[in-house]
Amino acid sequence: MRIIENISEMQRLADTWRAGRERIAFVPTMGFFHEGHLDLMRTARKLGTKAVISIFVNPTQFAPTEDFESYPRDLQRDIDLSTAVGTDLAFVPRVDEMYPEGFQTYVNVTQVTENLCGMSRPVFFRGVATVVSKLFHAVKPHIAVFGQKDFQQLVSIRRMVKDMNMDIDIVGHPIVREQDGLAMSSRNTYLKPGERPAALRLNRSLKEAQELVDLGERNATVILKAVNDRLTTGGGATVDYARLCDPDTIEDVEVISGPTLLALAVWVGKTRLIDNRVLLLPA
Amino acid sequence: MRIIENISEMQRLADTWRAGRERIAFVPTMGFFHEGHLDLMRTARKLGTKAVISIFVNPTQFAPTEDFESYPRDLQRDIDLSTAVGTDLAFVPRVDEMYPEGFQTYVNVTQVTENLCGMSRPVFFRGVATVVSKLFHAVKPHIAVFGQKDFQQLVSIRRMVKDMNMDIDIVGHPIVREQDGLAMSSRNTYLKPGERPAALRLNRSLKEAQELVDLGERNATVILKAVNDRLTTGGGATVDYARLCDPDTIEDVEVISGPTLLALAVWVGKTRLIDNRVLLLPA
């Protein structure tokens, strides 16, 4: 696998590939790969003739109080793992090339970012839209693959691409889970062994919400009460949010009348976990 | 000259051109062409193998109190004039395709847009950065040409292109003036015959400021006092701003110690005129 650090070198190679009618499929990442990332790369491998990843822990999407400094990093392991799944190229820019002195331009997706993580992480989506724009302009992909674990992020990127006329197909990839149901995340490495039972309640509460819908429940307040009870019973978990939203607009829903996003963010000890499921009405 | 209204049709043609190693030189405009626009097009004609313009009066850069509705438009004349200077293609999107229902993504260049027009036109630069991003993603140019009459706009576009890693060369083009010195502008059409003398004071005050610098004056307050006196003596003109700024950061300068932007915005009757000159120290 080739590694490029320099933005203009990346652009020149992308131009060469495009002139040669290659299709560039791109997976932007912050590294510290787990099976979820590798599955995104396998999808990119299938969708494009050139599979490109980026590895960049993006400072502008972390608030000063958040875990930018301590975010887990292991570049050598990431390179080995992405090479093994057939990735052609890793773009690994330096922070000072991505954000040189005088940097001052930001992309804001304004409405779908207001609810959920936008409420508890005020700079997050501005940082994500900004860095993804920059990465897109560097890598020049035809296709980009994002995980559905960050559902609101995926919705905001789709919105940005449409609103900005970016000529890129955005592909969402289903959540990949551990055998015990925990959604894969680089931040799972923060969890202490005793915290696992509380962490597992996220996926369990998502399943139980679908079961309530299957049994005929349509009232969001009733479903969210059950979800909150499940998340907190047994202790060790603090709910940041548990909401039922329209999966396109990310606006709160009061009565379930079609596919509805159940989105969770829960603090387990010092680790903030997110998970989600689109609840479906019985056929 | 070919005319394209549809964004994806524009993108497919740009892809075809790029695959054929054409170099796309682009001039974004709001139409109602004067000699200044045509000079930008001639420059694009020289710099690229395909010269593309866009004609789009962009609603997001006008405040509700401003002249979006009354902004002068004459598409047939614009097409005739741009054809005559050898333009290959005019991209003329509709407002409802550029800003469909649900549109919510904006590009903000934050610092160089604070002073000057950013103070009197609060939504202007956000609208410009947003629409230029959209037009760049539609037309996919290698080069884009902007007039220096909108100096702060040119600086903000350069900043956006650099900050966003857009792989586009931005070329600034000198101000084109009428024989009597008035900077060409589509808005000059608003001027009544009796308002011309006041309008001509903009360029005259720029020249006199350079003469003061040639004579050794370095104090911004002294120079700006002379400029304000020139602009207002004789009546019929209200100064929105007259400022001396660093031409890269657009921050106010107190003492002239290198190339310095003198930027003016002046109301002449109901017409807001802008003009500028980079004052140079004697060699």
Interface residues (C-beta under 8 A of the other chain):
Chain A: I7 S8 Q11 D15 R18 A19 R21 G102 F103 Q104 T105 Y106 V107 N108 V109 T110 Q111 V112 A129 S133 K134 L135 H137 A138 K140 R159 M160 D163 M164 N165 M166 D167
Chain B: I7 S8 Q11 D15 R18 A19 R21 G102 F103 Q104 T105 Y106 V107 N108 V109 T110 Q111 V112 A129 S133 K134 L135 H137 A138 K140 R159 M160 D163 M164 N165 M166 D167
